[in-house]
Every structure is written in C-alpha cells, then in structure tokens.
Amino acid sequence: MRRVERTPRWLAVAVVAGLGAMASSASASSVVPATLAELADDARVIVYGRVASVSPRWTTGRERIESLVTVDASGYFKGDLGPSVRVRVPGGTLGAYRTVVVGAPVLTIGQEVVLFLGARGPSIPVILGLSQGVFRIVVNGSTGQRLVMPTFVPGPSVQPLVRGDVERRLMPFGEFGRRLRELVAGLPGRVVRR
C-alpha cells in the first residue's frame, strides 16, 4: 500500500490567503475618453498652431525625461499665451536614455495641432488628458482641405466606440472651430475670441 503525504492544513491556508492578497492588490486601469465639451471646460487655454521645436530634458533629480514642445500659435479658441507657447510633455529621448509614458502624445516638428492646455500657477502648461488633449490637423491631399483628427486612446475603455459619433470622425477645421467656439461661449464667465 502506498502512503500519501498530505500538505499541512496551515500551509494550504497560507498559500490560498497569499494568492488572494496578490489578486486583490492587482488592478487594471481603464481610460474614459473626455468629451470635447469636458476638454473645453477644463482647459485654461486652447491653442492651434504648428510645432516649432521639441527639446527633451531631464526632470529634477534626473529621474525621467520630459520634452518641452514649442508651438507657433496661429490662433486661440480660449485664452491667449502670445505668439508661441511652450508646453511640457512627459517622455522623450536623450542620447541612450528614453522615457516612455503610456498615453502621452509624441509631437514632431512641423505637425499642426490643436492643444487643450492646463496649468497650475506660473508653471509651464501641460496638455490635458495627455493624448486626449491633442487634436492633429491633417491636409486632405486631393482637396487641400484641413481636417481635425480626433485622438484615439488605446486600451480598454468603458465607453463603446459608436459608429458615426461626431467626436470620432475627421472634421473640417472650420466646423471644428465653430463647434469649439460654441462650447466655450456656453461656459460660465468665459470671453470668446473671434
């Protein structure tokens, strides 16, 4: 007859409790896309223009790299920071070192963009919602029409993508501007620039 050794009961309970503790500490993130109205409301400044420079630098303490992006402003939908705007974007490359931040936009020189900016105090502005606060302007090669491309945030989302959703399609820049001005005009205590 074969003798079967059993795991002590206390060890089995300890293993199950440990696995339960690890499972409860594991978490997942999901991104709920902001609507255009939410971005317009939260933004202190909404600027459109062309990216003039991207300068990566170390953050204080050399913990990570961030990029200072300068945009030559063509105009503003809300607020005004002058003829050029400098914004801070997490991530970048310095020599052999690279910092990647999931969800952070990667802007390149020459891109035309609409940026929804936030700031605390006199600091350098940041883009709201990382990539959610960046709308790229592209030119239709056959018609020459400028179109605003909505952001797409990869990963799980609690909101389903709806076919034909006006916030998820290419929109002519003029139509996008009119809609944004209407949203900003509807905000309490806001002055709309024409």
C-alpha positions as CSV (number, residue, x, y, z in Angstrom):
1,M,0.0,0.0,0.0
2,R,1.2,3.4,-1.0
3,R,1.5,6.2,1.6
4,V,0.1,9.6,0.5
5,E,1.6,12.6,2.2
6,R,-0.7,15.5,2.7
7,T,0.2,19.2,2.8
8,P,-0.3,20.5,6.3
9,R,-3.6,22.4,6.5
10,W,-1.9,25.6,7.8
11,L,0.3,25.7,4.7
12,A,-2.6,25.3,2.3
13,V,-4.5,28.1,4.0
14,A,-1.4,30.3,3.9
15,V,-0.9,29.7,0.2
16,V,-4.6,30.4,-0.6
17,A,-4.5,33.6,1.5
18,G,-1.3,34.8,-0.1
19,L,-2.8,34.3,-3.6
20,G,-5.9,36.1,-2.6
21,A,-3.9,39.0,-1.3
22,M,-1.9,39.2,-4.5
23,A,-5.1,39.1,-6.6
24,S,-6.7,41.8,-4.6
25,S,-3.7,44.1,-5.0
26,A,-3.6,43.6,-8.7
27,S,-5.5,46.3,-10.5
28,A,-6.3,47.4,-14.0
29,S,-6.6,50.8,-15.5
30,S,-9.2,52.0,-17.9
31,V,-9.4,55.3,-19.6
32,V,-12.7,57.1,-20.0
33,P,-12.3,59.4,-23.0
34,A,-13.1,63.0,-22.3
35,T,-15.7,64.7,-24.5
36,L,-14.9,67.8,-26.4
37,A,-17.1,69.7,-24.0
38,E,-15.2,68.4,-21.0
39,L,-11.9,69.3,-22.5
40,A,-13.1,72.8,-23.4
41,D,-14.4,73.3,-19.9
42,D,-11.2,72.1,-18.2
43,A,-8.7,73.9,-20.4
44,R,-7.3,77.2,-19.3
45,V,-6.0,77.7,-22.9
46,I,-7.0,76.2,-26.3
47,V,-4.4,77.0,-28.9
48,Y,-3.8,75.9,-32.5
49,G,-0.6,76.1,-34.4
50,R,2.5,74.3,-35.7
51,V,5.1,72.5,-33.6
52,A,8.3,74.5,-33.9
53,S,10.6,72.6,-31.6
54,V,10.8,69.6,-29.3
55,S,13.6,69.7,-26.7
56,P,13.9,66.7,-24.3
57,R,15.4,67.3,-20.9
58,W,15.9,65.6,-17.6
59,T,13.4,66.3,-14.8
60,T,14.7,67.4,-11.4
61,G,16.8,64.7,-9.9
62,R,17.4,63.0,-13.3
63,E,14.5,60.6,-12.6
64,R,13.0,60.7,-16.1
65,I,12.9,62.6,-19.3
66,E,10.3,65.1,-20.4
67,S,10.1,67.2,-23.6
68,L,9.5,70.9,-23.9
69,V,7.5,71.5,-27.0
70,T,7.2,74.9,-28.6
71,V,4.2,75.7,-30.8
72,D,4.0,78.7,-33.0
73,A,0.4,79.8,-32.3
74,S,-1.8,80.5,-35.3
75,G,-4.7,81.4,-33.0
76,Y,-6.6,80.7,-29.8
77,F,-10.1,79.3,-29.1
78,K,-9.7,80.1,-25.4
79,G,-7.2,82.2,-23.5
80,D,-4.0,83.7,-25.0
81,L,-0.4,83.0,-24.3
82,G,1.2,85.0,-27.1
83,P,2.8,84.2,-30.4
84,S,4.4,81.0,-29.2
85,V,3.5,78.5,-26.5
86,R,5.8,76.2,-24.6
87,V,4.3,73.0,-23.1
88,R,5.7,70.2,-21.0
89,V,5.1,66.6,-22.3
90,P,6.2,63.6,-20.3
91,G,8.6,61.3,-22.1
92,G,11.4,61.7,-24.6
93,T,14.9,60.6,-25.7
94,L,18.3,61.9,-24.5
95,G,21.2,60.1,-26.0
96,A,20.9,56.4,-25.0
97,Y,18.2,57.1,-22.4
98,R,14.5,57.1,-23.2
99,T,11.4,57.6,-21.1
100,V,8.1,56.3,-22.4
101,V,4.8,57.3,-20.8
102,V,1.8,55.4,-21.9
103,G,-0.9,57.7,-23.2
104,A,1.5,60.7,-23.6
105,P,1.5,62.3,-27.1
106,V,4.6,62.2,-29.3
107,L,4.7,65.5,-31.1
108,T,7.1,66.2,-34.0
109,I,8.4,69.4,-35.6
110,G,6.1,70.6,-38.4
111,Q,2.9,69.0,-37.1
112,E,-0.2,71.2,-37.0
113,V,-2.2,70.7,-33.8
114,V,-4.9,72.0,-31.5
115,L,-3.9,71.7,-27.9
116,F,-6.1,71.8,-24.8
117,L,-3.8,73.2,-22.0
118,G,-4.0,73.3,-18.3
119,A,-1.6,74.8,-15.8
120,R,-1.2,75.4,-12.1
121,G,0.2,78.8,-11.2
122,P,3.0,80.2,-13.2
123,S,4.3,76.8,-14.3
124,I,4.8,75.7,-17.9
125,P,1.4,74.4,-19.3
126,V,0.7,70.8,-19.7
127,I,-1.6,69.0,-22.2
128,L,-4.9,67.9,-20.6
129,G,-5.5,64.2,-20.5
130,L,-2.2,63.5,-22.2
131,S,-3.1,62.4,-25.8
132,Q,-6.7,63.3,-25.3
133,G,-5.9,67.0,-25.3
134,V,-4.2,66.8,-28.7
135,F,-6.1,67.1,-31.9
136,R,-3.9,66.8,-35.0
137,I,-4.7,68.8,-38.2
138,V,-4.1,67.0,-41.4
139,V,-4.5,68.1,-45.0
140,N,-6.5,66.1,-47.5
141,G,-4.1,65.5,-50.4
142,S,-6.8,65.6,-53.1
143,T,-8.9,68.5,-51.9
144,G,-6.4,70.5,-49.8
145,Q,-9.0,70.8,-47.0
146,R,-7.6,71.0,-43.5
147,L,-9.2,68.3,-41.3
148,V,-9.1,67.8,-37.5
149,M,-8.2,64.3,-36.5
150,P,-9.7,63.2,-33.1
151,T,-7.5,61.5,-30.6
152,F,-7.6,57.8,-30.1
153,V,-6.6,56.4,-26.7
154,P,-5.6,52.7,-27.0
155,G,-6.5,50.2,-24.4
156,P,-9.7,49.1,-22.5
157,S,-12.5,51.7,-22.4
158,V,-15.7,51.6,-20.5
159,Q,-17.4,53.6,-23.3
160,P,-18.0,51.8,-26.5
161,L,-17.0,53.4,-29.8
162,V,-20.1,54.4,-31.6
163,R,-20.2,54.3,-35.4
164,G,-20.9,57.8,-36.7
165,D,-20.0,59.6,-33.4
166,V,-19.3,63.2,-34.4
167,E,-16.4,63.3,-31.9
168,R,-14.7,60.3,-33.5
169,R,-14.5,61.4,-37.2
170,L,-12.4,63.7,-39.3
171,M,-13.9,67.1,-39.1
172,P,-13.2,70.1,-41.3
173,F,-11.1,72.6,-39.3
174,G,-13.8,75.4,-39.8
175,E,-16.5,73.2,-38.5
176,F,-14.3,72.1,-35.5
177,G,-13.6,75.7,-34.7
178,R,-17.2,76.7,-34.8
179,R,-18.2,73.9,-32.5
180,L,-15.4,74.6,-30.1
181,R,-16.3,78.4,-30.0
182,E,-19.9,77.4,-29.3
183,L,-18.8,75.2,-26.4
184,V,-16.5,77.9,-25.0
185,A,-19.2,80.5,-25.3
186,G,-21.6,78.3,-23.3
187,L,-19.1,78.2,-20.4
188,P,-20.0,80.5,-17.5
189,G,-17.9,83.6,-17.3
190,R,-15.9,83.0,-20.5
191,V,-14.9,85.5,-23.1
192,V,-15.0,84.1,-26.6
193,R,-12.3,85.2,-29.1
194,R,-13.5,85.7,-32.7
